[in-house]
């Protein structure tokens, strides 16, 4: 039975990495989380950590189909 880091393909992202991936400011990410509308995160001590697959699920849940204006 292997217990290496390769057994866990999803390393947790920092707030900085998550904001960079989303193309938003870190402050915007904090604001989204404060309002309860941002991607789910984990508290590791005093730090927020984000699971990449859950961030992608959050992004996909906000998909908007084109609407004629």
JOFENTA-V624678 format. One record per backbone hydrogen bond with DSSP energy under -0.5 kcal/mol. CO is the residue of the C=O (numbers start at 1). NH is the residue of the N-H. Records with the same first field share a line. If there is no record, write none. Layout:
CO=NH + NH
This chain:
4=7
5=8
9=11
11=52
13=50
14=18
15=19
16=20
17=21
18=22
19=23 + 24
25=29
26=30
27=31
28=32
29=33
30=34
31=35
32=36 + 37 + 38
33=36
42=44 + 49
43=45
44=47
47=44
49=42
50=13 + 52
51=54 + 55
52=56
53=57
54=58
55=59
56=60
57=61
58=62
59=62
60=63
